[in-house]
Amino acid sequence: MDHVAATAARYNRAHTEPGDIDMRITVINAHPDPDEQHYIAALCQSYGQGATEGGHEIRQIEVGRLAFDFIRNQQDWRDGEVPVDIREAQDAITWCEHLVLAYPLWLGTMPALTKGFLEQTFRQNFAFNSNNVADISARRLRGRSARIIVTMGMPALIYRWFYGAHSLRAVKRNILRFCGFGPVRTSIVGGVGGSAKHREAQLARMQQLGKAGR
């Protein structure tokens, strides 16, 4: 059983009943390290728990467990063979009505493996048909909403107001909105090395967002 299907089956057996599905949600844990002790994994788990409590159907992608290479040239990106794990991720994105993408901030931006996953997944002819930004019909993932979750050690306000949340804004505008997602909401989770009370509050927040399907 592939990584996406295995997670979906685990969530569905534990939390849902037939006929009790409200929204299809795909949660992407985009941390490069598959260790389940990472805070990103806990946030994704809390979101998934809330979503299934709210009657939603969940699929989860764990980027750190997928097998794929980095794209090194335009020909490979356009015409290269898509790795099996990436095809499964694309299927989960096509299936969903709401996408959640969670990653840690490393050196001011997303980790290299996270970027590599997005480059492999959001290819031309899957996510969009042309580079013409005015051609809305070319955005093949229209009709889906999204949420981006970014974790970091610094306070969220400093990242948002002093640094301009540049990495998050690039993902929101240049990838998700470009491919047709909307609305795209964001959650900046700062101070992850702080108190246990703060971390638990953020987990509870994710659970409520999941329950609401937002």
C-alpha positions in Angstrom: 0.0 0.0 0.0 1.4 3.4 -1.0 2.1 6.2 1.6 -0.9 8.3 0.7 -3.4 5.4 0.7 -2.0 4.0 4.0 -2.6 7.2 5.8 -6.0 7.7 4.4 -7.1 4.2 5.4 -5.8 4.8 9.0 -7.7 8.1 9.4 -10.9 6.7 7.8 -11.1 3.6 9.9 -10.5 5.5 13.1 -12.7 8.5 12.7 -15.3 8.3 9.9 -18.5 6.4 9.2 -20.0 5.7 5.7 -22.0 8.6 4.4 -20.4 11.0 6.9 -18.0 12.8 4.6 -18.3 16.6 4.1 -15.0 17.6 2.3 -12.1 15.8 0.8 -8.8 17.2 2.3 -5.2 16.3 1.4 -2.6 17.2 4.0 1.0 17.4 2.9 3.6 17.1 5.7 6.5 18.6 3.7 9.2 18.2 6.3 12.2 16.5 4.7 12.7 14.3 7.8 10.0 11.6 8.2 10.6 11.4 12.0 7.1 11.6 13.6 8.5 13.5 16.5 8.8 16.7 14.5 6.4 19.5 15.4 5.2 19.7 11.8 4.1 16.0 12.1 2.1 16.9 15.2 0.5 19.9 13.6 -0.6 17.8 10.6 -1.9 15.0 12.9 -3.9 17.6 14.9 -5.3 19.1 11.7 -6.2 15.6 10.5 -7.8 14.6 13.8 -10.0 17.7 13.7 -10.9 17.2 10.1 -12.1 13.7 10.6 -14.0 14.7 13.7 -15.7 17.3 11.4 -16.8 14.5 9.0 -14.1 15.2 6.4 -12.2 12.6 4.4 -8.4 12.8 4.7 -5.4 11.8 2.7 -1.9 12.6 3.9 1.3 12.9 2.0 4.6 12.6 3.9 7.3 14.2 1.6 10.1 12.8 3.7 9.0 9.2 2.8 8.7 9.7 -0.9 11.2 8.6 -3.6 12.1 11.2 -6.2 15.0 13.0 -7.7 15.5 16.8 -8.1 14.5 18.2 -11.5 17.7 19.5 -13.2 16.5 21.0 -16.6 13.4 22.2 -18.4 13.0 19.2 -20.6 12.9 16.9 -17.5 10.2 19.2 -15.9 8.0 19.3 -19.0 8.5 15.8 -20.6 10.4 13.7 -18.1 8.9 10.5 -16.5 7.0 11.3 -13.4 8.1 9.2 -10.4 5.5 6.8 -9.0 5.4 8.5 -5.6 4.9 11.9 -7.3 2.0 10.5 -9.4 0.4 9.3 -6.2 0.8 12.7 -4.7 -0.7 14.3 -7.9 -3.7 11.9 -7.6 -4.2 13.0 -4.0 -4.1 16.6 -5.0 -6.6 16.1 -7.9 -8.9 14.2 -5.5 -9.0 16.9 -2.8 -11.2 19.9 -2.5 -8.9 21.5 0.1 -5.1 21.2 0.3 -3.0 21.8 3.4 0.8 22.3 2.9 3.0 22.3 6.0 6.7 22.9 6.1 9.4 24.4 8.4 11.3 27.6 7.6 15.0 26.8 7.0 17.5 29.6 6.2 14.6 31.9 5.5 12.8 29.7 3.1 11.4 26.2 2.6 13.8 23.2 2.8 15.4 22.0 -0.5 13.5 18.7 -0.5 10.2 20.6 0.0 11.0 22.8 -3.1 12.0 19.7 -5.0 8.7 18.0 -4.2 6.8 21.1 -5.4 8.8 21.3 -8.6 8.2 17.6 -9.3 4.5 17.7 -8.5 3.2 21.0 -9.8 4.3 20.4 -13.4 3.0 21.9 -16.6 0.1 19.8 -18.0 -0.8 18.7 -14.5 -1.2 22.0 -12.6 -1.5 24.4 -15.5 -1.6 24.4 -19.3 0.5 27.5 -20.1 2.6 30.2 -18.6 0.1 32.9 -19.6 -0.9 34.3 -16.2 -3.9 36.0 -17.7 -5.4 32.7 -19.0 -7.5 31.6 -16.0 -8.8 28.6 -17.9 -5.2 27.2 -18.0 -5.1 26.8 -14.2 -6.0 23.2 -13.9 -6.5 23.0 -10.1 -9.3 25.6 -9.9 -12.1 25.0 -7.5 -9.9 24.0 -4.6 -9.0 26.0 -1.5 -5.7 25.7 0.4 -3.9 26.5 3.6 -0.1 26.9 4.0 1.3 26.2 7.5 4.9 27.4 8.2 6.8 26.8 11.4 9.8 28.7 12.7 11.8 29.6 15.8 11.3 33.3 15.5 8.0 35.0 16.5 5.4 35.0 13.8 5.0 38.7 13.8 8.7 39.3 13.1 8.6 37.0 10.1 5.4 38.5 8.8 6.1 42.2 9.3 9.9 42.5 9.3 10.8 39.8 6.8 7.6 40.2 4.8 6.8 36.4 4.9 8.6 36.2 1.5 8.8 32.4 1.3 5.2 31.9 2.3 4.0 34.7 -0.1 5.9 33.1 -3.0 4.3 29.7 -2.4 0.9 31.3 -2.1 1.1 33.5 -5.2 3.5 31.8 -7.5 2.5 28.1 -7.0 -0.9 27.7 -5.5 -2.8 30.7 -6.8 -1.0 30.4 -10.2 -2.4 26.8 -10.5 -5.9 27.9 -9.5 -6.2 27.4 -5.8 -8.3 29.9 -4.0 -8.8 31.1 -1.4 -5.3 30.3 0.0 -5.1 31.0 3.7 -1.9 30.9 5.8 -0.9 30.0 9.3 2.5 31.1 10.6 3.5 29.1 13.7 6.4 31.0 15.4 8.3 30.3 18.6 8.2 26.5 18.2 11.0 26.1 20.6 9.1 28.0 23.3 6.8 26.8 26.1 4.8 23.6 26.0 1.7 25.7 26.6 2.3 27.7 23.4 2.9 24.5 21.4 -0.3 22.9 22.8 -2.3 26.0 21.9 -1.1 25.8 18.3 -2.0 22.1 18.1 -5.5 22.9 19.4 -5.8 25.7 16.8 -4.9 23.3 14.0 -7.5 20.8 15.3 -10.2 23.5 15.1 -9.1 24.5 11.6 -9.2 20.9 10.5 -12.7 20.5 12.0 -13.9 23.5 10.0 -12.2 22.3 6.8 -10.3 25.6 6.5 
